[in-house]
Amino acid sequence: MYITITPQKLGGNYAQSSSDFVGYLEKENEGLNESNKEHFFNQHREGISAGEVVKEIDENTAKLKKTEPKFYSITVSPSSFELKRLQNSREDLKKYTREVMKDYVASFHREINGRPIHIRDIKYFAKIEHQRFFKGTDKQIKENQAFATKILQLKNEIRQIERGVLEGSISIRQKEISHLEHQAPHQQNGKRIVQGMPKEGNQSHIHIIVSRKDASNAYSLSPGSKYKASDVKMNGKWVKRGFDRDRFFKEAEKTFDRTFGYQRNFVETYQARKDFIKNPNHYFSALMKLPTNEKALALKILRERKIPIMPPIPKHK
């Protein structure tokens, strides 16, 4: 499970409307029959239109400054192993979304009128997407870039030869292009991976747009708070503040496992991924101590994700 929480956008002033982001989430519906389209939903409703989402989010921004995000985007991306566990991808992901948003509100160290935050206190809308496309920031695109640049240069030369601006052999350049297409390190179904190409396999994931303000438009609830969970004295009164991301990510995993009876492997856990980055010695030590069957599955998962199985060997003494 890979979950990200991002503000409306990064840096600068924030747009006063959510229409651009909601429009972006509608892109997968283009050209589809009504029965095949995915519509927005929330905790209690289905079939919510994009127009209603924009209206509800845009009108729920009381007292927010231009430099403050009006909403946050949560992306929930189950792994291929987790997706295989689902019986009905569309309905199961909706069910999971509604449960995971309960984990979201429980991760706020805040109170409203002296009580903990409840799911009814937030305003959110979610949408399921079934495709992903390669972006310029993906490793495959970056490592194929040298080949893409050379291919583009050769194609430009062919056009120049056809116009009589340049002398040379078109066929030789076409053969070189064909050679480069097959030599690029990252391929999918026998073709060089390029930006905008759909990723193969089950790519179902969830996009959630959640208002910065609570449902009453009175309280600000920011999952981007720099405060993890603390009590602070303000105007002579102790108040709770903060959002615990670690708790949210861990509880989201537990909710998936409990809801769908999923047996999570060590390397699939949020804590293991965190250790891989911050404490690799502990990570690899724990990996090697796994029972034989669990270790075999862990190595299979790592190979599929193209994650290095052993840490780099130091070159110094």
Secondary structure by P-SEA (a helix, b strand, c coil): cbbbbbcccccccccccaaaaaaaaaccccccccccbbbbbccccccccaaaaaaaaaacccccccccccbbbbbbbbcaaaaaacccaaaaaaaaaaaaaaaaaaaccccccccccccccccbbbbbbcbbbbccccaaaaaaaaaaaaaaaaaaaaaaaaaccccccaaaaaaaaaaaaaacccccccccccccccccccccbbbbbbbcccccccbbbbccccccccccccccccbbbbbbaaaaaaaaaaaaaaaccccccccccaaaaaaacccaaaaaaaaaaccaaaaaaaaaaaaaacccccccccccc
